[in-house]
Amino acid sequence: PSDQEVRLARHRYDLGQTPYLLFVGDVTRRKGVYALLDGYRRWRSEVEDPPRLVFAGNNWEGERFRAALRQTPGGLYLGPVPHDEALALMRGAELVTLPSRSEALPYVILEALALGRSVLCPPGIPEFDAYLSGSVLPEIMPATIAAGLRTARTQAEAPFYPLDQHDPHRIAEKLLDLYTRAIDGGVDNRWRA
């Protein structure tokens, strides 16, 4: 997204020039939203001029989430956001976080990294453990989220991650090579009928 698209998204969602942290995804307990709210409240009490905590996505928790958000100064729920606007919001964010309890390889984190944003990642993803260890939560608890926010805010730049390994063309080439070798008998064929 261009600078103009970031400005338009900030304006559309009434974010002004205030710095913000961003969660993009389904608003559910499994995605760690309550631990994030609690961790943010703890961290916010230690920080001068803290950024807002903004949520974009479908609220599957309903009133429970809205009530928890009302108890969180600086918290804001935008509702579902189109993908292009979500990308603009990510680019404008100070940090993108997804403290999920269960993820394979979350695109939202990969997209944030591609946009040069700092991230706070869920635990248990080998690729993130290998390259983003300082940005990976050890567990999804308010205290670890508060500590992760503290650490992320002091990092001078976004962490490096080799996004090229997820390039669709590269993946397609590897799959094509695997299938070609399988057909030609160049891979383990013990499962062949």
C-alpha positions as CSV (number, residue, x, y, z in Angstrom):
1,P,0.0,0.0,0.0
2,S,1.1,3.5,-0.8
3,D,1.5,6.3,1.8
4,Q,-1.8,7.7,0.4
5,E,-3.6,4.4,1.0
6,V,-2.3,4.3,4.6
7,R,-3.5,7.9,5.2
8,L,-6.9,7.0,3.7
9,A,-7.3,3.9,5.9
10,R,-6.3,5.8,9.0
11,H,-8.9,8.5,8.1
12,R,-11.6,6.0,7.3
13,Y,-11.2,4.2,10.6
14,D,-10.7,7.5,12.6
15,L,-7.2,6.6,13.7
16,G,-5.7,10.1,13.0
17,Q,-1.9,10.2,13.5
18,T,-2.0,8.2,16.8
19,P,0.4,5.3,16.8
20,Y,-1.3,1.9,17.1
21,L,-0.7,-1.8,17.5
22,L,-2.8,-4.0,15.2
23,F,-4.5,-7.4,15.5
24,V,-5.9,-8.7,12.2
25,G,-8.0,-11.9,12.2
26,D,-11.0,-13.6,13.7
27,V,-11.7,-12.2,17.2
28,T,-11.9,-15.4,19.2
29,R,-10.5,-16.7,22.4
30,R,-8.4,-19.2,20.4
31,K,-6.7,-16.3,18.6
32,G,-5.6,-14.9,22.0
33,V,-7.7,-11.7,22.1
34,Y,-8.4,-11.8,25.8
35,A,-4.8,-12.5,26.7
36,L,-3.8,-9.7,24.3
37,L,-6.2,-7.2,26.0
38,D,-4.9,-8.1,29.4
39,G,-1.3,-8.0,28.3
40,Y,-1.8,-4.7,26.6
41,R,-3.4,-3.2,29.7
42,R,-0.4,-4.3,31.8
43,W,2.1,-2.9,29.3
44,R,0.1,0.3,28.7
45,S,0.3,1.2,32.4
46,E,4.2,1.2,32.1
47,V,4.4,3.3,28.9
48,E,4.2,7.0,28.4
49,D,1.9,7.9,25.5
50,P,1.1,4.3,24.6
51,P,-0.2,3.5,21.1
52,R,-3.7,2.3,20.7
53,L,-4.6,-1.4,20.4
54,V,-6.7,-1.9,17.2
55,F,-8.6,-5.0,16.3
56,A,-9.7,-5.7,12.7
57,G,-11.8,-8.8,11.9
58,N,-15.0,-10.7,12.6
59,N,-16.0,-10.6,16.3
60,W,-17.1,-14.2,17.0
61,E,-17.1,-13.5,20.7
62,G,-19.9,-10.9,20.6
63,E,-20.7,-9.0,23.8
64,R,-18.0,-10.7,25.8
65,F,-15.3,-9.2,23.6
66,R,-17.0,-5.8,23.4
67,A,-17.2,-5.7,27.3
68,A,-13.5,-6.6,27.6
69,L,-12.6,-4.0,25.1
70,R,-14.6,-1.3,27.0
71,Q,-12.4,-2.2,30.0
72,T,-9.3,-1.5,27.9
73,P,-8.2,2.1,27.6
74,G,-6.8,2.7,24.1
75,G,-8.6,-0.4,22.7
76,L,-10.6,-0.1,19.4
77,Y,-12.5,-2.6,17.4
78,L,-12.9,-1.7,13.7
79,G,-15.0,-4.7,12.6
80,P,-14.3,-6.7,9.4
81,V,-11.9,-4.9,7.1
82,P,-11.4,-5.5,3.4
83,H,-8.0,-7.1,2.6
84,D,-6.5,-4.1,0.8
85,E,-7.5,-1.8,3.8
86,A,-6.1,-4.4,6.2
87,L,-2.8,-4.2,4.4
88,A,-2.8,-0.4,4.6
89,L,-3.6,-0.6,8.3
90,M,-0.7,-3.1,8.8
91,R,1.7,-0.8,7.0
92,G,0.6,2.1,9.2
93,A,0.9,0.1,12.4
94,E,3.8,0.2,14.8
95,L,3.5,-3.5,15.4
96,V,1.2,-6.3,14.1
97,T,0.4,-9.1,16.6
98,L,-1.4,-12.4,16.5
99,P,-1.1,-14.1,19.9
100,S,-3.0,-17.2,18.6
101,R,-3.1,-20.5,20.5
102,S,-3.1,-22.5,17.3
103,E,-1.7,-21.5,13.9
104,A,0.1,-23.2,11.1
105,L,1.9,-20.3,9.3
106,P,-0.2,-17.1,9.7
107,Y,-0.4,-15.0,6.5
108,V,-1.1,-11.9,8.6
109,I,2.4,-12.1,10.1
110,L,4.0,-12.9,6.7
111,E,2.2,-9.9,5.2
112,A,3.2,-7.6,8.1
113,L,6.9,-8.7,7.6
114,A,6.6,-8.1,3.9
115,L,5.4,-4.6,4.7
116,G,8.4,-4.0,7.0
117,R,6.4,-4.0,10.3
118,S,7.5,-5.3,13.6
119,V,5.6,-8.4,14.7
120,L,4.7,-10.3,17.8
121,C,4.2,-13.9,16.7
122,P,2.4,-17.0,18.2
123,P,4.5,-19.8,19.6
124,G,5.1,-23.2,18.1
125,I,5.8,-22.2,14.5
126,P,9.3,-23.6,13.6
127,E,9.9,-21.0,10.8
128,F,9.3,-18.2,13.2
129,D,11.3,-19.8,16.0
130,A,14.3,-20.1,13.5
131,Y,14.2,-16.5,12.2
132,L,12.1,-14.4,14.6
133,S,13.0,-15.8,18.0
134,G,12.9,-12.3,19.6
135,S,9.4,-11.7,18.3
136,V,7.9,-15.0,19.2
137,L,5.8,-15.3,22.3
138,P,6.9,-18.2,24.5
139,E,3.2,-18.8,25.6
140,I,-0.1,-17.0,25.3
141,M,-0.3,-15.3,28.7
142,P,-0.9,-11.7,29.6
143,A,2.6,-11.4,31.2
144,T,4.4,-12.8,28.2
145,I,2.4,-10.5,25.9
146,A,3.3,-7.5,28.0
147,A,7.0,-8.5,27.9
148,G,6.8,-9.1,24.2
149,L,5.3,-5.6,23.7
150,R,8.1,-4.2,25.8
151,T,10.8,-5.9,23.8
152,A,9.2,-5.2,20.4
153,R,8.9,-1.5,21.2
154,T,12.7,-1.3,21.9
155,Q,13.7,-2.9,18.6
156,A,15.3,-0.5,16.2
157,E,13.9,-2.1,13.1
158,A,11.5,-4.9,11.9
159,P,13.0,-8.4,12.2
160,F,14.4,-10.1,9.1
161,Y,12.5,-13.1,7.7
162,P,13.3,-14.9,4.4
163,L,9.9,-14.4,2.7
164,D,11.2,-15.8,-0.6
165,Q,10.8,-19.3,0.8
166,H,7.0,-18.7,0.6
167,D,7.1,-17.4,-2.9
168,P,4.3,-19.2,-4.8
169,H,6.5,-19.7,-7.9
170,R,9.2,-21.3,-5.9
171,I,6.8,-23.6,-4.1
172,A,5.2,-24.6,-7.4
173,E,8.6,-25.4,-8.9
174,K,9.5,-27.6,-5.8
175,L,6.1,-29.4,-6.1
176,L,6.6,-29.9,-9.8
177,D,10.1,-31.3,-9.2
178,L,8.7,-33.6,-6.4
179,Y,5.9,-34.9,-8.6
180,T,8.3,-35.4,-11.6
181,R,10.7,-37.4,-9.4
182,A,7.8,-39.5,-8.0
183,I,6.5,-40.3,-11.5
184,D,10.0,-41.1,-12.8
185,G,10.7,-43.3,-9.7
186,G,13.2,-40.9,-8.2
187,V,11.5,-40.7,-4.8
188,D,10.7,-43.4,-2.2
189,N,7.9,-45.4,-3.9
190,R,7.1,-47.8,-1.1
191,W,3.6,-46.4,-1.0
192,R,3.0,-46.9,-4.7
193,A,0.2,-49.3,-5.6
